[in-house]
Amino acid sequence: MLAQLLSYGLMGIEGFPVTVEAYVSGGLPMFEVVGLPDAAVKEARERVRAALVNSGYEMPVSRITVNLAPGDVRKEGPAFDLTIALAILMASGQLHCAQADEERLVLGQLALSGEVTGVRGVLPMVISARDRGVREALLPRDNAAEVACVEGVRVIPVATLAEAVGHLSGQTPVVPQPQVPYAALQADWQPHHDLSAVRGQSGAKRALEIAAAGGHNLLMIGPPGSGKTMLARCLPGILPDMTFEEALETTRIHSAAGVVAAGCGLLAERPFRAPHHTASAVALVGGGAKAKPGEISLAHGGVLFLDELPEYNRPTLEAMRQPLEDGFVSIARINAQARYPARVMMVAAMNPCPCGHYGSQAQQCRCTQHDIRRYLDRISGPLLDRIDLQMEVEAVPVREIADNAPEEASAAVRSRVNAARERQRARYAQAGIHCNAQLSAKQLDAACGLDEEGKALLFRAVERYKLSMRAYSRVLKVARTVADLAGEARVRAPYIAEAIQYRNLDAKYWH
């Protein structure tokens, strides 16, 4: 007897349909899985066999052939376990579906006890299935919250194989999971770090606000203990609210990478990723045999924080130049190809020299000029060109740290950032971008029209600081953001002057 069920595979952050066919016939007992399965799919034979028996069903003593169609696309992972088990029960006559003609998605890994456990990539697979007309998804209970905000599909969470059988047969239907509005998830979100805990550093806080308002990359240079890491960790708390579309796209990447915790839903908070400086190029950009997303894609829509920037391997940093410019990563391997979004705010922090006290007024530097030059030269000019704001962070005097005067909270800064982003969304509604950092060269002139005073000031800065054309355009983008924070439609000379202040560290450290 032949039985069919629908499952889904994962390719990058897109799902593709897989028809699971089970055929039980006479002959010598055997269990074969075909259709270009990987090792994890082949091992489903033993998991399915044990799960069926331990759930009170019979494993047919027959020739069992399971086909995963299409046969020319490689199938990976244990997400097909539950579908295979249910198809075998249908083919052997132990399960009769109450609505056999309805196309439904079935996903889940089986434990030997018959428990259904979570799998990676559920969100992108459910979205792809919904877009192809599937209206019911039978999923592990651990993954149900991940798709709680997806509309247009009934989510049936199951914990065991027996629950899945009872639902399909109609004897003990499982109540569909109530879907949760995305606004309800956002209402419960609170930032983990607040700017009110940072004493002093008014200049650095202003740079953070500008970076958040325009989506700009930021570099902080300063001695150890000056608060660079703490400032960076406060950044997600002042970034604008994630839209539903942004949350879906970001969570799809996390789901495909398998880093969504069990029971967690859509990401309501913009991601903050802080990889260690020993991370490889594959870990940062993505790749490997299965073309998985890297840290720069996991930070999509949020912050990629690179602490101790010169300590990273230089080829690793250079590999990020193209994703930072284009906003996506294309990965091609022999067995897999994928394209991942990578529109991030890169925030980097570094000391000015190996000992950390070059130029400090509090402690004398003990490094030689050769040591300082070699240390700074680990950061290439093209990478610096892609950083919009460069900020020097000085150590805060003890008197300011002990001062009990209240500091501005993240909520107040966030309200100004949201207002600036709303101006940008309205301005770029027809351009396909969301913030000033995404402006193309063609869009730049229309969005950043300058008066004669502003042009003269910018031209003098280009000559004095030897700015490249990329740096020139990034100064314009930052000035546009400063104007948005001030509620101005025109980019005037004072805004150009403030933007230029954030591009003068090249001349000081890398002259």
HELIX and SHEET records of a PDB file:
HELIX    1   1 ALA A   39  LYS A   42  1                                   4    
HELIX    2   2 ALA A   44  ASN A   54  1                                  11    
HELIX    3   3 ASP A   81  ALA A   91  1                                  11    
HELIX    4   4 VAL A  122  ASP A  131  1                                  10    
HELIX    5   5 ARG A  141  ALA A  144  1                                   4    
HELIX    6   6 ALA A  145  VAL A  147  5                                   3    
HELIX    7   7 LEU A  161  SER A  169  1                                   9    
HELIX    8   8 TYR A  182  ALA A  187  1                                   6    
HELIX    9   9 LEU A  195  ALA A  197  5                                   3    
HELIX   10  10 SER A  202  GLY A  214  1                                  13    
HELIX   11  11 LYS A  228  CYS A  234  1                                   7    
HELIX   12  12 LEU A  235  ILE A  238  5                                   4    
HELIX   13  13 PHE A  244  ALA A  257  1                                  14    
HELIX   14  14 ALA A  281  VAL A  285  1                                   5    
HELIX   15  15 GLU A  295  LEU A  298  1                                   4    
HELIX   16  16 LEU A  309  GLU A  311  5                                   3    
HELIX   17  17 ARG A  314  GLU A  318  1                                   5    
HELIX   18  18 ARG A  321  ASP A  326  1                                   6    
HELIX   19  19 GLN A  369  LEU A  376  1                                   8    
HELIX   20  20 GLY A  381  ASP A  385  1                                   5    
HELIX   21  21 VAL A  398  ALA A  402  1                                   5    
HELIX   22  22 SER A  410  ARG A  427  1                                  18    
HELIX   23  23 ASN A  436  GLN A  438  5                                   3    
HELIX   24  24 ALA A  441  ALA A  447  1                                   7    
HELIX   25  25 GLU A  452  TYR A  465  1                                  14    
HELIX   26  26 MET A  469  LEU A  485  1                                  17    
HELIX   27  27 ALA A  493  GLN A  501  1                                   9    
HELIX   28  28 LEU A  505  TYR A  509  1                                   5    
SHEET    1   A 4 LEU A   2  MET A  11  0                                        
SHEET    2   A 4 GLU A  14  SER A  25 -1                                        
SHEET    3   A 4 ARG A  63  ALA A  69 -1                                        
SHEET    4   A 4 MET A  30  VAL A  34  1                                        
SHEET    1   B 3 LEU A 105  VAL A 106  0                                        
SHEET    2   B 3 GLU A 136  PRO A 140  1                                        
SHEET    3   B 3 ARG A 154  VAL A 158  1                                        
SHEET    1   C 2 GLN A 109  LEU A 110  0                                        
SHEET    2   C 2 VAL A 116  THR A 117 -1                                        
SHEET    1   D 5 PHE A 272  ARG A 273  0                                        
SHEET    2   D 5 VAL A 303  ASP A 307  1                                        
SHEET    3   D 5 MET A 345  MET A 350  1                                        
SHEET    4   D 5 LEU A 218  ILE A 221  1                                        
SHEET    5   D 5 LEU A 389  GLU A 392  1                                        
SHEET    1   E 2 GLY A 286  GLY A 287  0                                        
SHEET    2   E 2 LYS A 292  PRO A 293 -1                                        
SHEET    1   F 2 PHE A 328  ALA A 332  0                                        
SHEET    2   F 2 GLN A 337  PRO A 341 -1                                        
END                                                                             
